[in-house]
């Protein structure tokens, strides 16, 4: 199985850390965040991981090289920050079938990556995304769901207008069919090609997208204080 990691971001909100390193290489519990992400993909039986890199990519490439653990690493350069869907499009010709896609600034327990890599989970679903509950959903992509089925994703709604407190965790299980929607994704108002828009196109084509709720700890790094809080977690609170 393959994993795909979007690791091209600069992380402006993490300056001055990211003046010298890409966002995914900040230190978490004494190791780069990206190491933790790759460990979980490998535990889910990914033997090849496709890394979409960009800002200060040489830091990532020099640290990891062509292999990490039991996985072969391949690098794809996103020259300009054109969005998450554009980043995914760069690996289309190299993805064989089912794969796990993750942002490089989120981390869940290993069991959820293993679940996404279990083909038995896809008996009724064409894609699966991980979700989590938050107290401030208007800051995220919010799921409108019926049971496990995702009906819509509302990106950063106005407070009070969110359809639920379930938000997109940024970790997915896809088959190669997602790339048809990726190719049709238009430029957004933010001048990017966004994966949320690709998912909406995918669902409009009558593909079933399901979510699985992360019930344990989940780390999502956006601001500098998120890094501090994650490093202060007890081992019992840290996603295993």
N, C-alpha and C positions, 0 to 999 in steps of 0.2 A: 504494500500500500504506500501511497505517497502523502506527504504533508506539504502544504504551501503556507509560507509565512510572509506577511506584508511587513517589511522592516525598513521601509524607505523614509520614514518620517524624521523630521528634524526635532520636533518637540519644543516649540518656542516657549511654552509655559514652564519648561524645565531649565531654562537658562538661569545661571551660567553653566550648569552641568553640560548642557548640549552645545556649548560653544566649541567643545573639543571632541565630543563623541556623539554618535547618533542616539536617538532616544532609547532604543532597545538595549543599549549597552550600559545603562546606569546600573550601579551596584545594588543588588537585592540579596540580603543575607550573605554578603561576602562574594557573590558571583554575579556576572552580568545577567540581567533579566532574560536575555535571549537564551542563555543556557538552560534556564528553568523551563522555558517554552519548548525547546528542542527535546529535553529529557522526557517531557510528557508525550510528545508525538512519537518518539522512539518506543516508549512504553506501550503505545497503542499500535505497535508493529509497523510503523512507517520506516521503510528501509531506504527511502530516497526523499529528501526534503528540498523543495524549490524555494529559494529565498529571493524575494524581490527587494533589492537594496537601492539606495539613492544617496542621500546626504551622508558624507563621510563614509562611504561604503568600504573604503580600504581598511577602516578600523575593524569592521565585521569580518572581511575576507582574511585579513592578517591573523585575527584571533582564532578563527575556526578552520581555515584552509578547506581542502576538498572533502574532508570527512569529519564526522563528529559521532563519537560512540559507535553504534552499529549502522549508522546511516551515511549514505553518500549525499553530499551537498552540491547543489548547482545554484549559481547566482545569475540573476536577471536584473538589469539596471533600468530603473525608472528615472530617466534623465531630468524630467520636470515633474513637479507635484501635480499630477492630473487626476488624482482621486483613486479610491480603492478599487473601483471596477476596472479602471485603466490598468492598475497594478496587476490585477488578476488576469487581464487579457494577455499580458506578456508571457504567461506560461501555457497558454492554450495548446500550442503544438507539442508540448512536452508532458502534458497530463494524459495518463493512459485510461483511467476509468474513475472509480470512486476515490475521493481524496478528502482530507481534513484541511480546511482553511482557517487560519487564525491571524488576528492582529498580534503584533509583537509586544503590546503593552498591556495585555490581559493574561490572567493566569487563574485556572480553576484546578480542582482536584483531578488527579490522573484518571480516576474512574470515568470521568465524563468524556475524555478523549478516547478512551477504550470503547465507550458506548458508541461514539460517533464512527469508530472504525469497525463496528460489528454490523455486518451486512444484514443480519436478522432484524435490525431496527428499521430497515427500509422496506418492509413488506407492504406498507400502505403509503409511505412517504417518498417523495422524489428528492427531498432535501430536508435536513434537520438543522436547526439553529439552537444554540444554548441561550437561555434567558435567565434573568435574575430579577429579584424584586428590590425596589429602591423607594426611598421616601420622597425623592425629588425627580419624578420621571420626566418632567418637562425639559430636563437637560440632555435627554437621550433620545434614541429611536424607540418609540413605545409600541408594544405589540397590542393589536386588537385580535384577541384569540377566542376560540370556542373549543374548550377542552385543550387537546394538544395541537389542534389545527390553527395555524396562523392565517388570519383573514386579511390583515393589512398591517403596515408599519407606518406610524405617524412620526415623522422626524421633528423632534424638539417642538412639541405643541405648546400653546400658551398655557400657563398654570391654570388648572381647573378644567381644561379641555382635553386632557389626556384620557384615552380610552381605558387605561388600566395602570397599575404600577409595575407591570412586567416590561422589562427593557431588553433590548438586544445586547447580548454579552460579547459579540464580536468573534465568536467561534462557531464554525459550521461544518457540516458534512454534506458534500456535493457529489454528484456524478457529472460526467463530462457534458451532459445536456445543458448545464447552466450557461455554457459559453454562447449558446444561441441568444440568450437574453442579454448577456454581456455585450455582444456585438451590436445589439439594437439599442443600447442604453444611450440616451441623449445627454448633452452637456447640461448640467444643473445650473441653478441660479448662482451658485458659488463658483461657477466656471470649472467644475470638476465632473468626472464621470464616477458616479457614486454607486456602491454596491447595493444600497437600499433600493435605488431605482431599478437596478438589475433584478432584484428579488421581486419587486412589484410586477415587472414585465413577465418574469418566470411564472408567477402565480396567475397572471392574466391569461396565460396560455394553458390554464387548467392543470398546472402542476401543483401537487399537494406539498406544502411546506409545513412541517411540524416543529414544535419547540419542546425542549426538555429543560425543566427548571433546575438551576443550580441551587441546591439546598444547603451546601456547605460553604466554606469561605471562598471568596472570589476577589482577586486583586485587579483593580482597573486604575492604571496610572494616567492621570491627566495633568495634575499640578504637582508642584514640588512637595506640598504637604502630603500628597498621596504616597510619595516615596518614603518620607519620614515615618508615616503611620505604618506602612507595610514592613519596614525594617524593625519597627518596635513590636510587631506581633510576637506573641509567645509561639514556641514550636507547635503547641497544641492548636493554635489558631491559624497557622500557616497552611495553605493548600498543599496537601501531600500528593 
